[in-house]
């Protein structure tokens, strides 16, 4: 039997067993390990970096004096980032990233020199699993910080659904302005037919302190999912009342989109890739601390690339056992783990107002109990100081406290 045909049959057999197992599990599936051929060679802690992958578009609001147009630019960056959010078109499309361990870090930089945006992601909670992210560009005066818990479920009709409960807040210093964004649900459909593909679910919202509110909705194409997939429509309203339309986006988040005025006249047409995405620059793996994602999981990634189930299991189990030992050690000493780069505190009045501007059903989904609190960055200055000390102590590992 040809090797590739044998591998295909093995994969289908594993998939069948996996789906049968999922159908018996009740509640959240976030900690379930998928078969190797379904796993992406990266950690889910990298997912939030997608929001700055169209880097120039991420920075664009800082150069726009009109508050309504700034809201439109924030919405455009949101829509153009969705393709990177699911790694659509790449080798990891429709594959599941690894579940981050508590304290896992992803640290990188978008752009170079004065134009650089610093990126720090940290796994700040394990039950529920919550990832927090902070991005800061000093030159343009733009900051984005956010956090999201994941709830994973499975059904034969809808496939795997990864619900992201949380939000991000983009701040534009020059205009003392904030934009609060809720997160889409990541869907992997077609598993039962052996042809998995990613889709997105909503609705999602962006509320802006200057007044506008954007509603984003997703859809698949045609009856029974046939036809063009990945449809998106976003309506930018002038106020949270959602009565006066400023403009509408429509099209496909992985392809062509158009912006129309309230009368339906096309103002702009563009492709998601008109502004090519860039990847964050990270330190070489050998220069990273062992708390950093790509070094911590490096042997597991090798196993995924090789399709080596034993190698994946060996190194994944070793890291998870080390984490369990840390929790036992903390329990014995009466201590508890604390994040390096984020604090858990109540939101300020401005962000509370942005949350209140959301429709009630969306607001109810963002209860702090679902995300183990509200996570705020300690600030770029304090973060850089900690980073310097961490890299000076690279001998540290996930088996010792930070």
C-alpha positions in Angstrom: 0.0 0.0 0.0 1.4 3.5 -0.9 2.7 5.3 2.2 0.5 8.4 1.6 -2.6 6.3 1.3 -1.7 4.4 4.4 -1.3 7.7 6.3 -4.6 8.9 5.0 -6.4 5.8 6.3 -4.6 6.1 9.6 -5.7 9.8 9.9 -9.3 9.0 9.0 -9.3 6.3 11.6 -7.9 8.6 14.3 -10.4 11.3 13.3 -13.3 8.9 13.6 -12.1 7.8 17.0 -11.6 11.4 18.0 -15.0 12.6 16.9 -16.7 9.6 18.6 -14.8 10.6 21.8 -15.8 14.2 21.6 -19.5 13.3 21.2 -19.3 11.6 24.7 -17.8 14.6 26.5 -20.0 17.1 28.2 -19.0 20.7 28.9 -15.9 22.6 27.8 -13.4 20.7 25.6 -10.5 23.2 25.8 -8.1 20.8 27.4 -8.8 17.8 25.1 -5.8 16.8 23.0 -6.5 16.3 19.3 -4.8 13.7 17.1 -1.4 14.9 15.8 -2.5 15.5 12.2 -5.2 18.0 13.5 -2.6 19.9 15.7 -1.0 23.1 14.4 2.7 23.5 15.3 2.1 26.6 17.4 0.5 27.5 20.7 -2.9 29.3 20.9 -1.0 32.1 22.8 0.1 33.4 19.4 -3.4 33.9 18.2 -4.0 37.5 19.5 -0.9 38.7 17.5 -3.1 38.5 14.4 -4.8 41.8 15.3 -1.6 43.7 14.3 -0.6 41.5 11.4 -1.7 44.2 8.9 0.7 46.5 10.8 0.3 49.7 8.8 -3.5 49.4 9.0 -3.3 48.7 12.7 -1.4 52.0 13.1 -3.6 54.0 10.6 -6.1 55.5 13.1 -3.3 57.6 14.7 -3.0 59.5 11.4 -6.7 60.2 10.8 -8.2 63.4 12.3 -11.9 62.5 11.7 -13.3 60.5 14.6 -15.9 58.7 12.4 -13.2 57.7 9.9 -11.0 56.4 12.7 -13.8 54.1 13.7 -14.0 52.9 10.1 -10.3 52.3 10.0 -10.4 50.3 13.3 -13.3 48.2 11.7 -11.3 47.7 8.5 -8.2 46.4 10.4 -10.5 44.1 12.4 -11.9 42.6 9.2 -8.6 42.3 7.4 -7.0 40.6 10.4 -9.5 37.7 10.5 -7.7 35.7 7.8 -4.6 35.6 10.0 -6.7 34.9 13.1 -7.6 31.5 11.6 -4.3 31.1 9.6 -6.5 30.7 6.5 -4.6 29.7 3.5 -1.6 28.7 5.4 -0.3 25.2 6.3 -2.1 25.4 9.6 -5.6 26.2 8.3 -8.3 24.3 10.2 -5.8 22.9 12.6 -5.9 23.3 16.4 -3.1 25.2 18.1 -1.8 23.7 21.4 -3.4 24.7 24.6 -1.0 27.2 26.5 0.3 26.3 29.9 -0.1 28.7 32.8 2.6 31.4 32.6 3.4 30.7 28.9 4.8 33.8 27.1 4.9 34.9 23.5 7.0 38.0 23.0 7.8 39.7 19.7 7.9 42.9 17.6 6.0 44.1 14.6 8.0 46.5 12.4 11.4 48.0 13.0 13.1 50.9 14.7 10.8 53.8 15.7 7.9 52.2 13.9 8.1 49.0 16.0 5.1 47.7 17.9 6.0 45.6 21.0 3.9 42.5 21.6 3.5 40.5 24.8 1.1 37.6 25.3 0.8 35.7 28.5 -1.4 32.8 29.7 -2.8 34.4 32.9 -5.3 31.7 33.9 -5.7 28.0 33.5 -9.3 27.5 34.9 -10.8 29.0 32.8 -8.0 29.2 30.2 -7.3 32.9 29.6 -4.8 34.5 27.3 -3.9 38.2 27.8 -2.2 40.3 25.1 -0.6 43.8 25.1 0.7 45.7 22.0 2.3 49.1 22.2 3.6 51.5 19.5 5.3 54.5 21.1 5.9 56.4 17.8 2.3 56.4 16.8 0.8 56.4 20.3 -1.3 53.3 19.8 -1.9 50.6 22.4 -4.0 47.5 22.3 -4.6 45.3 25.2 -7.1 42.5 25.6 -7.9 39.1 27.1 -10.1 36.1 26.1 -11.1 32.9 27.7 -11.8 29.9 25.4 -14.7 27.5 25.6 -14.6 24.6 23.1 -17.5 22.5 22.1 -18.4 19.9 19.4 -21.5 18.9 17.5 -21.9 16.7 14.4 -23.7 19.5 12.6 -21.5 22.5 13.5 -18.1 20.8 14.1 -15.7 22.3 16.6 -16.5 25.7 18.0 -14.0 27.7 20.0 -15.8 30.6 21.7 -13.6 33.5 22.6 -15.0 35.3 25.7 -13.3 38.6 26.2 -12.4 41.8 24.4 -9.6 44.1 23.3 -9.3 47.8 23.8 -7.4 49.9 21.2 -6.3 53.3 22.5 -5.2 56.2 20.3 -3.3 58.6 22.6 -3.4 61.6 20.3 -7.2 61.8 20.4 -7.6 60.3 23.9 -9.8 57.7 22.3 -10.6 54.0 22.9 -12.2 51.3 20.8 -13.5 48.1 22.5 -13.7 45.0 20.3 -15.4 41.7 21.1 -14.0 38.4 19.6 -15.5 36.0 17.0 -16.1 32.3 17.6 -13.6 30.1 15.7 -15.3 27.3 13.9 -13.8 24.2 12.3 -16.4 22.6 10.0 -16.3 19.6 7.7 -14.6 17.3 10.2 -17.2 14.6 9.7 -16.6 14.6 6.0 -12.8 14.6 6.2 -12.5 18.1 4.7 -12.1 20.5 7.6 -12.2 24.2 6.9 -12.2 27.3 9.2 -15.2 29.6 9.5 -16.1 32.4 12.0 -19.2 33.1 14.0 -20.6 36.2 15.7 -22.0 38.7 16.1 -19.1 40.9 17.2 -19.0 44.5 18.1 -16.7 47.5 18.2 -17.7 50.4 20.5 -15.8 53.7 20.2 -15.5 56.4 22.8 -16.0 59.0 20.0 -19.5 57.6 19.4 -19.7 55.0 16.6 -20.7 51.4 17.2 -19.9 48.6 14.7 -21.7 45.3 14.4 -20.0 42.5 12.6 -21.9 39.4 11.3 -20.6 36.2 9.6 -22.2 33.7 7.3 -21.3 30.6 5.1 -22.3 30.3 1.5 -25.3 28.5 0.1 -27.5 25.7 1.2 -25.7 23.0 3.2 -22.6 25.2 3.3 -22.1 25.0 -0.5 -20.9 28.0 -2.5 -18.5 30.8 -1.4 -17.7 30.6 2.3 -16.4 33.2 4.8 -19.0 35.9 4.2 -18.9 39.0 6.4 -20.9 42.1 6.8 -20.1 45.0 9.2 -22.3 48.0 9.7 -20.7 51.1 11.3 -23.4 53.1 13.1 -22.9 56.7 14.1 -24.1 56.0 17.6 -24.8 53.0 19.9 -28.5 53.3 19.1 -27.7 51.6 15.8 -30.2 53.7 13.8 -28.0 56.0 11.7 -25.7 54.1 9.4 -22.3 55.6 8.7 -21.2 52.9 6.2 -21.3 49.2 5.6 -18.6 46.6 4.8 -19.6 43.5 2.9 -17.8 40.6 1.1 -15.6 37.8 2.3 -13.0 38.1 5.1 -10.5 36.0 3.2 -11.0 37.9 -0.1 -12.7 40.9 -1.6 -14.7 43.4 0.5 -16.4 46.7 -0.3 -17.3 49.7 1.8 -20.7 51.4 0.8 -22.4 54.5 2.0 -26.0 54.4 3.4 -27.4 54.7 -0.1 -25.5 51.6 -1.3 -22.8 53.5 -3.3 -19.4 51.8 -3.3 -16.9 54.0 -1.6 -14.0 51.6 -1.7 -13.2 48.0 -2.8 -10.2 46.1 -1.4 -8.8 42.6 -0.9 -7.8 41.4 2.6 -4.3 40.9 1.3 -3.9 44.3 -0.4 -1.9 45.2 2.6 0.2 42.0 3.0 0.4 40.6 6.6 3.7 40.4 8.4 4.7 38.1 11.1 6.1 39.3 14.5 9.9 39.1 14.9 10.9 36.9 17.9 14.2 36.0 19.4 15.9 32.8 18.1 14.6 29.8 20.0 17.9 29.2 21.6 17.9 32.8 23.0 14.4 32.5 24.5 13.6 31.7 28.1 12.0 28.3 28.5 8.8 30.1 29.5 8.5 31.4 26.0 6.2 29.5 23.7 8.3 28.4 20.8 11.1 27.2 23.0 8.9 25.5 25.6 7.0 23.5 22.9 9.9 23.1 20.4 10.2 19.3 20.7 6.4 19.0 20.5 6.4 21.1 17.3 9.1 18.8 15.9 6.9 15.8 16.6 3.9 17.5 14.8 6.0 18.2 11.7 7.3 14.7 11.7 3.9 13.1 12.5 5.7 11.3 15.4 2.9 10.5 17.9 5.4 9.2 20.5 7.6 12.3 20.4 4.6 14.6 20.7 3.2 12.6 23.7 6.6 12.4 25.4 7.5 16.1 25.4 3.9 17.3 25.9 3.5 15.1 28.9 6.8 16.2 30.4 5.8 19.8 30.2 2.3 19.2 31.6 3.7 17.0 34.5 6.1 19.9 35.3 3.2 22.2 35.5 1.2 19.9 37.8 4.3 19.7 40.0 4.5 23.4 40.2 0.8 23.7 41.3 1.4 21.0 44.0 4.4 22.9 45.2 2.4 26.1 45.4 -0.4 24.4 47.3 2.0 22.9 49.8 3.6 26.3 50.5 0.3 28.2 50.6 1.4 30.4 47.6 -0.2 31.0 44.3 1.1 31.8 40.8 1.0 35.4 39.7 1.3 36.7 36.1 4.4 38.7 35.1 2.9 41.2 32.7 -0.8 41.6 33.7 -2.8 42.5 36.7 -6.4 41.6 37.5 -8.4 44.7 38.4 -11.7 46.4 37.6 -12.0 48.4 34.5 -11.9 52.2 34.5 -14.9 54.4 33.8 -14.1 54.8 30.1 -14.0 51.1 29.4 -17.0 50.5 31.6 -18.9 53.0 29.4 -17.8 51.2 26.2 -19.0 47.9 27.6 -22.4 49.5 28.4 -22.7 50.7 24.8 -22.8 47.1 23.6 -26.2 45.4 23.2 -27.3 43.6 26.3 -26.8 40.0 25.0 -23.2 40.8 24.0 -22.5 42.6 27.3 -23.8 39.6 29.3 -21.3 37.3 27.6 -18.5 39.4 29.0 -19.1 38.9 32.7 -15.7 38.9 34.6 -16.5 35.5 36.1 -16.1 34.0 32.7 -12.6 35.3 32.3 -11.3 35.0 35.8 -11.5 38.8 36.1 -10.4 41.8 33.9 -6.8 41.8 32.8 -4.8 44.9 32.4 -1.2 45.3 31.3 1.4 46.6 33.8 2.6 49.0 31.1 5.4 48.9 28.6 8.1 50.4 30.9 7.6 47.8 33.7 7.2 45.0 31.1 10.6 45.9 29.4 12.3 45.8 32.8 10.9 42.3 33.5 11.9 41.1 30.0 15.4 42.2 30.6 15.6 40.3 33.8 14.0 37.2 32.3 16.4 37.0 29.5 19.3 37.5 31.9 18.1 34.3 33.6 17.5 32.1 30.7 18.4 29.0 32.7 14.9 29.3 34.3 12.4 26.7 33.1 8.7 26.0 33.4 9.7 23.7 36.3 10.7 26.6 38.5 8.8 29.7 39.6 9.3 33.0 37.9 
